[in-house]
Amino acid sequence: LFEEWNRTIKQAGYVVNMTSMPEGLLVMLDAGIPDRCEGTPYGWMIIPEENKTMVAVAMMAYMQNDRKITLGVNGTFFGGYCLVGQAHLLPRD
């Protein structure tokens, strides 16, 4: 698990926008997208619906405006959007 996290490209920031669709939760960070996500529409990254824990972490970060989150991606796309493979809620500053 941790080896996979170490191989992913990470982007930390505040969740500034989110929307849902049947395939999952789309999130947007204030810091933009990681390099491997170039081409994802409008800066959206997707957390697939079946990854309920990651969806909950992203929603928690969004609801607590002052909480940063780190999203890990490996450059895979799902439904045209950059796929989030891991979400980590950061401690408050």
OpenMM code with the backbone's topology and positions (N, CA, C; nanometers):
from openmm import Vec3, app, unit

residues = "LEU PHE GLU GLU TRP ASN ARG THR ILE LYS GLN ALA GLY TYR VAL VAL ASN MET THR SER MET PRO GLU GLY LEU LEU VAL MET LEU ASP ALA GLY ILE PRO ASP ARG CYS GLU GLY THR PRO TYR GLY TRP MET ILE ILE PRO GLU GLU ASN LYS THR MET VAL ALA VAL ALA MET MET ALA TYR MET GLN ASN ASP ARG LYS ILE THR LEU GLY VAL ASN GLY THR PHE PHE GLY GLY TYR CYS LEU VAL GLY GLN ALA HIS LEU LEU PRO ARG ASP".split()
positions = [
    Vec3(0.0832, -0.1202, 0.0000),
    Vec3(0.0000, 0.0000, 0.0000),
    Vec3(0.0866, 0.1252, 0.0000),
    Vec3(0.1833, 0.1338, 0.0925),
    Vec3(0.2661, 0.2540, 0.0997),
    Vec3(0.3620, 0.2636, -0.0177),
    Vec3(0.4063, 0.1487, -0.0708),
    Vec3(0.4916, 0.1517, -0.1890),
    Vec3(0.4162, 0.2123, -0.3068),
    Vec3(0.2895, 0.1756, -0.3216),
    Vec3(0.2081, 0.2319, -0.4299),
    Vec3(0.1932, 0.3828, -0.4114),
    Vec3(0.1697, 0.4282, -0.2881),
    Vec3(0.1556, 0.5710, -0.2595),
    Vec3(0.2842, 0.6446, -0.2959),
    Vec3(0.3994, 0.5841, -0.2685),
    Vec3(0.5273, 0.6477, -0.2996),
    Vec3(0.5516, 0.6591, -0.4498),
    Vec3(0.4888, 0.5748, -0.5307),
    Vec3(0.5064, 0.5791, -0.6765),
    Vec3(0.4095, 0.6742, -0.7460),
    Vec3(0.3102, 0.7211, -0.6750),
    Vec3(0.2111, 0.8081, -0.7383),
    Vec3(0.2597, 0.9527, -0.7406),
    Vec3(0.2035, 1.0281, -0.8310),
    Vec3(0.2252, 1.1721, -0.8359),
    Vec3(0.1212, 1.2335, -0.7426),
    Vec3(0.1659, 1.3200, -0.6555),
    Vec3(0.0752, 1.3774, -0.5569),
    Vec3(0.0535, 1.5257, -0.5825),
    Vec3(-0.0661, 1.5707, -0.5502),
    Vec3(-0.0991, 1.7125, -0.5586),
    Vec3(-0.1726, 1.7495, -0.4307),
    Vec3(-0.1195, 1.8456, -0.3576),
    Vec3(-0.1837, 1.8915, -0.2343),
    Vec3(-0.2525, 2.0242, -0.2599),
    Vec3(-0.3625, 2.0450, -0.1939),
    Vec3(-0.4335, 2.1711, -0.2063),
    Vec3(-0.5678, 2.1641, -0.1369),
    Vec3(-0.6419, 2.2714, -0.1529),
    Vec3(-0.7763, 2.2787, -0.0979),
    Vec3(-0.8759, 2.2385, -0.2055),
    Vec3(-0.9762, 2.1607, -0.1676),
    Vec3(-1.0831, 2.1254, -0.2615),
    Vec3(-1.1685, 2.2508, -0.2795),
    Vec3(-1.1684, 2.3052, -0.4005),
    Vec3(-1.2420, 2.4297, -0.4259),
    Vec3(-1.3729, 2.4060, -0.5007),
    Vec3(-1.3879, 2.2880, -0.5577),
    Vec3(-1.5109, 2.2584, -0.6294),
    Vec3(-1.5282, 2.1078, -0.6353),
    Vec3(-1.6509, 2.0650, -0.6316),
    Vec3(-1.6805, 1.9226, -0.6503),
    Vec3(-1.8192, 1.9075, -0.7076),
    Vec3(-1.8357, 1.7993, -0.7798),
    Vec3(-1.9661, 1.7654, -0.8346),
    Vec3(-1.9719, 1.6141, -0.8472),
    Vec3(-2.0898, 1.5613, -0.8553),
    Vec3(-2.1028, 1.4162, -0.8645),
    Vec3(-2.1699, 1.3775, -0.9949),
    Vec3(-2.1445, 1.2569, -1.0340),
    Vec3(-2.2088, 1.1952, -1.1492),
    Vec3(-2.2149, 1.0459, -1.1203),
    Vec3(-2.2882, 0.9675, -1.1970),
    Vec3(-2.3024, 0.8254, -1.1646),
    Vec3(-2.1687, 0.7511, -1.1495),
    Vec3(-2.0677, 0.7932, -1.2231),
    Vec3(-1.9386, 0.7228, -1.2190),
    Vec3(-1.8561, 0.7566, -1.0954),
    Vec3(-1.8854, 0.8688, -1.0303),
    Vec3(-1.8090, 0.9042, -0.9116),
    Vec3(-1.8141, 1.0511, -0.8784),
    Vec3(-1.7215, 1.0921, -0.7917),
    Vec3(-1.7120, 1.2294, -0.7448),
    Vec3(-1.6001, 1.3000, -0.8198),
    Vec3(-1.6317, 1.4143, -0.8793),
    Vec3(-1.5308, 1.4960, -0.9460),
    Vec3(-1.4841, 1.6029, -0.8479),
    Vec3(-1.3522, 1.6190, -0.8354),
    Vec3(-1.2961, 1.7184, -0.7444),
    Vec3(-1.1991, 1.8074, -0.8199),
    Vec3(-1.1877, 1.9308, -0.7712),
    Vec3(-1.0962, 2.0282, -0.8286),
    Vec3(-1.0192, 2.0911, -0.7125),
    Vec3(-0.8868, 2.0992, -0.7268),
    Vec3(-0.8033, 2.1594, -0.6233),
    Vec3(-0.7620, 2.3004, -0.6622),
    Vec3(-0.7405, 2.3854, -0.5631),
    Vec3(-0.6933, 2.5205, -0.5901),
    Vec3(-0.5536, 2.5195, -0.6511),
    Vec3(-0.4770, 2.4149, -0.6265),
    Vec3(-0.3399, 2.4041, -0.6776),
    Vec3(-0.3345, 2.3509, -0.8200),
    Vec3(-0.4484, 2.3180, -0.8767),
    Vec3(-0.4514, 2.2657, -1.0131),
    Vec3(-0.4342, 2.1151, -1.0167),
    Vec3(-0.3879, 2.0654, -1.1303),
    Vec3(-0.3749, 1.9210, -1.1504),
    Vec3(-0.2279, 1.8813, -1.1579),
    Vec3(-0.1966, 1.7567, -1.1225),
    Vec3(-0.0597, 1.7073, -1.1389),
    Vec3(-0.0244, 1.6947, -1.2877),
    Vec3(0.1047, 1.6909, -1.3175),
    Vec3(0.1513, 1.6800, -1.4564),
    Vec3(0.0888, 1.5627, -1.5308),
    Vec3(0.0745, 1.4502, -1.4664),
    Vec3(0.0208, 1.3306, -1.5338),
    Vec3(-0.1275, 1.3420, -1.5661),
    Vec3(-0.1913, 1.4495, -1.5226),
    Vec3(-0.3345, 1.4677, -1.5484),
    Vec3(-0.3620, 1.5624, -1.6637),
    Vec3(-0.2604, 1.6023, -1.7356),
    Vec3(-0.2819, 1.6941, -1.8473),
    Vec3(-0.3825, 1.6334, -1.9442),
    Vec3(-0.4794, 1.7127, -1.9846),
    Vec3(-0.5829, 1.6659, -2.0760),
    Vec3(-0.7138, 1.6352, -2.0069),
    Vec3(-0.7145, 1.6319, -1.8736),
    Vec3(-0.8404, 1.6099, -1.8028),
    Vec3(-0.9264, 1.7351, -1.8181),
    Vec3(-1.0551, 1.7214, -1.8461),
    Vec3(-1.1392, 1.8376, -1.8730),
    Vec3(-1.1495, 1.9347, -1.7550),
    Vec3(-1.1171, 2.0605, -1.7811),
    Vec3(-1.1386, 2.1711, -1.6875),
    Vec3(-1.0709, 2.1542, -1.5515),
    Vec3(-0.9726, 2.0668, -1.5404),
    Vec3(-0.9020, 2.0464, -1.4144),
    Vec3(-0.9701, 1.9518, -1.3175),
    Vec3(-1.0715, 1.8789, -1.3646),
    Vec3(-1.1416, 1.7842, -1.2780),
    Vec3(-1.0630, 1.6543, -1.2653),
    Vec3(-1.0648, 1.5977, -1.1453),
    Vec3(-1.0121, 1.4632, -1.1203),
    Vec3(-1.1267, 1.3808, -1.0627),
    Vec3(-1.1288, 1.2520, -1.0932),
    Vec3(-1.2419, 1.1685, -1.0511),
    Vec3(-1.2004, 1.0670, -0.9452),
    Vec3(-1.2872, 1.0545, -0.8456),
    Vec3(-1.2785, 0.9455, -0.7480),
    Vec3(-1.3959, 0.8543, -0.7798),
    Vec3(-1.3691, 0.7327, -0.8280),
    Vec3(-1.4788, 0.6437, -0.8674),
    Vec3(-1.5770, 0.6165, -0.7527),
    Vec3(-1.7014, 0.6008, -0.7876),
    Vec3(-1.8102, 0.5813, -0.6919),
    Vec3(-1.7831, 0.4659, -0.5957),
    Vec3(-1.7202, 0.3590, -0.6422),
    Vec3(-1.6986, 0.2436, -0.5543),
    Vec3(-1.5930, 0.2685, -0.4466),
    Vec3(-1.5162, 0.3770, -0.4586),
    Vec3(-1.4151, 0.4117, -0.3579),
    Vec3(-1.4755, 0.5065, -0.2548),
    Vec3(-1.5689, 0.4542, -0.1785),
    Vec3(-1.6484, 0.5349, -0.0867),
    Vec3(-1.5659, 0.6050, 0.0207),
    Vec3(-1.4598, 0.5414, 0.0675),
    Vec3(-1.3768, 0.6048, 0.1703),
    Vec3(-1.3068, 0.7276, 0.1144),
    Vec3(-1.2518, 0.7176, -0.0071),
    Vec3(-1.1865, 0.8343, -0.0674),
    Vec3(-1.2875, 0.9454, -0.0952),
    Vec3(-1.4071, 0.9083, -0.1376),
    Vec3(-1.5124, 1.0077, -0.1598),
    Vec3(-1.5409, 1.0801, -0.0284),
    Vec3(-1.5500, 1.0055, 0.0814),
    Vec3(-1.5776, 1.0653, 0.2121),
    Vec3(-1.4654, 1.1594, 0.2555),
    Vec3(-1.3403, 1.1214, 0.2326),
    Vec3(-1.2267, 1.2066, 0.2699),
    Vec3(-1.2305, 1.3369, 0.1911),
    Vec3(-1.2561, 1.3297, 0.0615),
    Vec3(-1.2624, 1.4505, -0.0212),
    Vec3(-1.3778, 1.5407, 0.0226),
    Vec3(-1.4925, 1.4820, 0.0529),
    Vec3(-1.6069, 1.5612, 0.0964),
    Vec3(-1.5796, 1.6268, 0.2315),
    Vec3(-1.5109, 1.5537, 0.3205),
    Vec3(-1.4763, 1.6087, 0.4506),
    Vec3(-1.3835, 1.7292, 0.4352),
    Vec3(-1.2851, 1.7185, 0.3472),
    Vec3(-1.1928, 1.8298, 0.3235),
    Vec3(-1.2680, 1.9499, 0.2678),
    Vec3(-1.3623, 1.9253, 0.1794),
    Vec3(-1.4393, 2.0342, 0.1186),
    Vec3(-1.5283, 2.1037, 0.2226),
    Vec3(-1.5907, 2.0245, 0.3087),
    Vec3(-1.6820, 2.0808, 0.4079),
    Vec3(-1.6075, 2.1579, 0.5168),
    Vec3(-1.4825, 2.1200, 0.5427),
    Vec3(-1.3989, 2.1913, 0.6399),
    Vec3(-1.3045, 2.2803, 0.5605),
    Vec3(-1.3472, 2.3972, 0.5252),
    Vec3(-1.2777, 2.4843, 0.4311),
    Vec3(-1.1283, 2.4996, 0.4550),
    Vec3(-1.0831, 2.4775, 0.5757),
    Vec3(-0.9427, 2.5013, 0.6075),
    Vec3(-0.8588, 2.3734, 0.6064),
    Vec3(-0.9089, 2.2664, 0.5465),
    Vec3(-0.8354, 2.1397, 0.5458),
    Vec3(-0.7792, 2.1110, 0.4078),
    Vec3(-0.6477, 2.0925, 0.4017),
    Vec3(-0.5835, 2.0534, 0.2765),
    Vec3(-0.5951, 1.9031, 0.2589),
    Vec3(-0.5873, 1.8623, 0.1348),
    Vec3(-0.5926, 1.7210, 0.0999),
    Vec3(-0.4817, 1.6953, -0.0018),
    Vec3(-0.4249, 1.5774, 0.0040),
    Vec3(-0.3301, 1.5352, -0.0987),
    Vec3(-0.3961, 1.4243, -0.1787),
    Vec3(-0.4009, 1.4418, -0.3097),
    Vec3(-0.4568, 1.3406, -0.3984),
    Vec3(-0.3429, 1.2752, -0.4749),
    Vec3(-0.3446, 1.1435, -0.4786),
    Vec3(-0.2444, 1.0697, -0.5533),
    Vec3(-0.3019, 1.0162, -0.6832),
    Vec3(-0.2284, 1.0375, -0.7925),
    Vec3(-0.2707, 0.9896, -0.9246),
    Vec3(-0.1529, 0.9179, -0.9896),
    Vec3(-0.1821, 0.8295, -1.0823),
    Vec3(-0.0734, 0.7621, -1.1546),
    Vec3(-0.0817, 0.7840, -1.3048),
    Vec3(-0.1663, 0.8758, -1.3476),
    Vec3(-0.1770, 0.9063, -1.4899),
    Vec3(-0.2815, 0.8254, -1.5637),
    Vec3(-0.3581, 0.7464, -1.4909),
    Vec3(-0.4660, 0.6684, -1.5511),
    Vec3(-0.5893, 0.7576, -1.5641),
    Vec3(-0.6666, 0.7343, -1.6681),
    Vec3(-0.7899, 0.8110, -1.6880),
    Vec3(-0.9100, 0.7187, -1.6775),
    Vec3(-1.0202, 0.7722, -1.6273),
    Vec3(-1.1448, 0.6990, -1.6083),
    Vec3(-1.2568, 0.7891, -1.6574),
    Vec3(-1.3258, 0.7481, -1.7610),
    Vec3(-1.4344, 0.8290, -1.8158),
    Vec3(-1.3866, 0.9631, -1.8698),
    Vec3(-1.2605, 0.9708, -1.9096),
    Vec3(-1.2044, 1.0948, -1.9615),
    Vec3(-1.1401, 1.1834, -1.8567),
    Vec3(-1.1555, 1.1484, -1.7289),
    Vec3(-1.1023, 1.2286, -1.6194),
    Vec3(-0.9829, 1.1592, -1.5548),
    Vec3(-0.8925, 1.2387, -1.5007),
    Vec3(-0.7763, 1.1853, -1.4307),
    Vec3(-0.8233, 1.1103, -1.3054),
    Vec3(-0.7791, 0.9873, -1.2909),
    Vec3(-0.8246, 0.8985, -1.1838),
    Vec3(-0.7441, 0.9202, -1.0565),
    Vec3(-0.8139, 0.9465, -0.9461),
    Vec3(-0.7512, 0.9586, -0.8148),
    Vec3(-0.7410, 0.8181, -0.7559),
    Vec3(-0.6193, 0.7806, -0.7168),
    Vec3(-0.5974, 0.6483, -0.6588),
    Vec3(-0.5831, 0.6487, -0.5088),
    Vec3(-0.5625, 0.7679, -0.4509),
    Vec3(-0.5485, 0.7765, -0.3070),
    Vec3(-0.5752, 0.9194, -0.2617),
    Vec3(-0.6367, 0.9336, -0.1458),
    Vec3(-0.6664, 1.0648, -0.0886),
    Vec3(-0.6188, 1.0666, 0.0556),
    Vec3(-0.5498, 1.1747, 0.0919),
    Vec3(-0.4950, 1.1869, 0.2266),
    Vec3(-0.5302, 1.3242, 0.2810),
    Vec3(-0.6043, 1.3253, 0.3909),
    Vec3(-0.6427, 1.4505, 0.4561),
    Vec3(-0.5257, 1.4977, 0.5412),
    Vec3(-0.4807, 1.6207, 0.5183),
    Vec3(-0.3661, 1.6748, 0.5900),
    Vec3(-0.4087, 1.7420, 0.7197),
    Vec3(-0.3194, 1.7462, 0.8195),
    Vec3(-0.3545, 1.8147, 0.9451),
    Vec3(-0.3724, 1.9649, 0.9217),
    Vec3(-0.4452, 2.0258, 1.0095),
    Vec3(-0.4644, 2.1710, 1.0012),
    Vec3(-0.3308, 2.2406, 1.0169),
    Vec3(-0.3167, 2.3549, 0.9499),
    Vec3(-0.1930, 2.4346, 0.9616),
    Vec3(-0.1771, 2.4904, 1.1007),
] * unit.nanometer
topology = app.Topology()
chain = topology.addChain("A")
for resn in residues:
    res = topology.addResidue(resn, chain)
    for name in ("N", "CA", "C"):
        topology.addAtom(name, app.Element.getBySymbol(name[0]), res)
